[in-house]
Amino acid sequence: MGEFDLIERYFKRPAKRALLGIGDDCALLQPPDGTHMAISSDMLVEGRHFFANVDPRTLGHKALAVNLSDLAACGAEPLAFTLALALPQIDEAWLAGFSQGLFALADQHGCELIGGDTTLGPLNICITVFGSVPAPAGKSQALLRSGAQAGDDIYVSGHLGDARLALEALRGKFDLPPALLLTTRQRLEEPSPRIALGMALRGLASAAMDLSDGLVGDLQHLLKASKVGATLYTAAALDRLAARTHVDWANAGISDDAALTCVLSGGDDYELLFTAPPSAAAALQAAVLQSASPIHCIGRINAGPGLLLHDKNGRELPTHFTSFDHFS
Amino acid sequence: MGEFDLIERYFKRPAKRALLGIGDDCALLQPPDGTHMAISSDMLVEGRHFFANVDPRTLGHKALAVNLSDLAACGAEPLAFTLALALPQIDEAWLAGFSQGLFALADQHGCELIGGDTTLGPLNICITVFGSVPAPAGKSQALLRSGAQAGDDIYVSGHLGDARLALEALRGKFDLPPALLLTTRQRLEEPSPRIALGMALRGLASAAMDLSDGLVGDLQHLLKASKVGATLYTAAALDRLAARTHVDWANAGISDDAALTCVLSGGDDYELLFTAPPSAAAALQAAVLQSASPIHCIGRINAGPGLLLHDKNGRELPTHFTSFDHFS
């Protein structure tokens, strides 16, 4: 099967939102009037971002999900995406699974595949995603990393650390009970981008980003962009963020230290990290209800630089928790 | 050097056209009022699209050039691009050369790097490019593959076959004189996207595409999209398209058959293939002067399907020339 048959069979669908989809030299897109276009690109490489034997359906899901998560972080509404794919060989079963997972998530968010490229080569998936952000009177409502102010509360959506716990289990570091492996592995392989929450946070959050490299490392990017510091309540992080599974974690023999590492520097969470002034707290709760995404306040922005971690007794934690990674 | 330092040092420059460039979760772009956005994506893989030892400066040029060529084929004006890069290791000399070649071409076309991704992995370069096409009263002026009509003339810009001749010489198939190797190799490694010509063809060409896989194969995609056939004057192809170097080719011992193969199914030409009604011929010549791109009429569109190749005596050529590739 050649490149053109492959595209025809697994990836070409009639254009709905785009003026012109797959099949010409370019796709044509017209962003809605009065909006700006948000654009992000992520490249996934075998062995680095996923295991060689991963289910192609979940890989199709995740490749798009990590891109949609960037749109969510900006408060953008998904429009379309391009897919460039290097494949070591033409494996029709793999392509069927991959495209099924990809399109299931794309359809869920009304995000249309409009073009791309396929080639032979070491497995590599590069998606570029397009979304729209309202810009009334030319003023963009996009959520940026740079708007956090001293006194703002720091929030995260959902709960953190599951993906990293599953990754370490798959690497053989932990021996998890089957049920816990199943739930955490689903969080690793099929993250749900927080699109609805991101859109609901427009006009409420002072700064936002998505969590892909781990809470502590990512937060420091936000602090740097906003030229502020922060205090993180690690008790909140540990007790609330991993709340759904924390009891299971303890039962599975995961130490508090290991759990804290997963939560603070786990990576692959694809939750939203954002800041908002205390005055916005009530409006935030309403937004959360609207988007059906739980959020937790886990810290506060300080005027001075630096990141402090306080344990449940208000004591500062050892600084090794502020570094990025403890397993590798 | 980590990912963020690498981006800071080699790729981050202040945003000029974009509302928001590198550094946040998304870039923000506002296409000019009354335009549609043209989008294309190309992925280049080591060993398949370029040799491992290629000069990184020319690789940076070519990775963007092949994308800009897609914009040219649509008549789009370049706006911006994203770059996703998988690197086997951090090699600062390589990065310096690559980014230099990339930005030199980008600046030439006012095309701004607005975002992307970097990761460790087998060398892979994925660029997604954005351009604007005027759409007065919502009607796009984009050049498509699907508009060719029976009776239209078929044109190509520049001359063809150089890139393939250089590729085969580098593979050891031909032993070219140094001067011929130099000129053809530059055409292989540093193609010039026909942006000005593409923009000048708006409203004149009935269909257009860029030549990346070879004239005969690419033309058949245009014919299929337009639901027509064509007669190609191979005498014109051989005698005029390769005119600049054809004498040198003969002197270098390249047979007519090998030369015809390079011209008809060479690939990597990045010239424009387009059609226009005979009534547009005078206006076309004016457009060509304006864009400083030579064009040649090499055939005619037929109502009936199929592609015929006629030699200089008007005789049909053996059908093996209509297949894609004769070297591999």
Interface residues (C-beta under 8 A of the other chain):
Chain A: F4 L19 L20 G23 D24 D25 C26 A27 L28 L29 Q30 P31 H36 M37 A38 I39 S40 S41 D42 M43 V45 E46 G47 R48 H49 D70 L71 A73 C74 A76 T82 L83 A84 L85 A86 I114 G115 G116 D117 T119 L120 G121 P122 N124 C126 T128 F130 G131 V133 A135 S140 A142 L144 R145 S146 A208 M209 D210 H221 A225
Chain B: F4 L19 L20 G23 D24 D25 C26 A27 L28 L29 Q30 P31 H36 M37 A38 I39 S40 S41 D42 M43 V45 E46 G47 R48 H49 D70 L71 A73 C74 A76 T82 L83 A84 L85 A86 I114 G115 G116 D117 T119 L120 G121 P122 N124 C126 T128 F130 G131 V133 A135 S140 A142 L144 R145 S146 A208 M209 D210 H221 A225
